Amino acid sequence: MSRFISDKFSALTPYVPGEQPKDKSKYVKLNTNESPFPPSPLAQRYAAEAIEKTMLYSDPECYKLRSALAERYGVGEENVICGNGSDDLLNFAFSAFCDDEVPAVFADITYGFYKVFAQYNRVPYRIIPLKDDFTIDPADYYDAGGTVFIANPNAPTGIALTVCDIEGIIINNPDNIVVIDEAYVDFGAQSCVPLTKKYDNLIVVQTFSKSRSLAGARLGFAIADAALITDLNTMRNSTNPYNVNSVTQAAGVGSLSDRDYTEQNCQKIMKTRADTAKALAALGFKLTDSSANFIFAAHPSFPGEYLYKALREKGVLVRRFDVPRIKDHLRITVGTDGQMETLLNCLKLIIRGE
Ligand code: PMP
């Protein structure tokens, strides 16, 4: 830190993303919930065409992409905003809808960036612990007294609430905003997008980083009542109106036109998740019921740090969070069947002490 940094940021602890090793080919990379499959051929083609026009600024309104999203999700274009990854939009929501009187409200075990966004925007936050089995009790969020942020499915547990439970939270917060972060929703959970037509205090955030294989393109979107989208656009236009570059916008349109491709990949991931979960359980692991493209597992006989390091030495990268309650858990991205076979073979060796 330099001696010049503003006092307001001197205590900020930035988010630490999962490791991106320099030599990726050395590792089976199961640590950042990326898709093991390439982006759809149509996304690749549209992106390649768009790069030829990058002497021009991108469309700040993301018009074509927003139209395609509006059509895909059955909402109006005025109900959609795009962002540089969904992190961009979550940050706008913390800026627009939290302040000294309106804290952010989120779980103790959830996406680690929520705490960082609260600190960055210098707004207070209130933490609600998950139950012992890592599930959320919806009633804990009734009359939350602030802006609620819930990842559904939650990360890193993978556990999903039903739309009915979330509707209960929305109804019981008539004067608070509820932000549902659906980064992993396409892997088996129910989306709350249809509820955005019914409630003017709901924002649903999604990403192209997981099910649509576009993590490196950085593309997210939010769907909500038009007035909320206007507020988010005020944040966007006051910081970076060109937040989504033109190559990414084109890739997004291509990906949306190739819906079958995304759905087939999600089906493959869900099948591999079920097979891997069964094999891990047979090795003695305890697992949560994940509706995401990752598995959250702990072994009663081996500390998480030991397993994490032993896997890394064998060339398999997984994610571990050194925080209370989950320090013995591993979050393992669901990759291809071949990648999961390598993971399981390595774990068998580690458990046998080899
Ligand atoms: N929400 C959750 C719960 C996540 O795990 C992630 C991925 N790190 C994000 C949002 C952000 O994803 P992106 O910015 O790539 O859209």
Residues whose N, C-alpha, C, O or C-beta is under 5 A from the ligand:
A	BS01	PMP	N84 G85 S86 D87 Y111 A151 A155 D181 A183 T207 S209 L219 G220
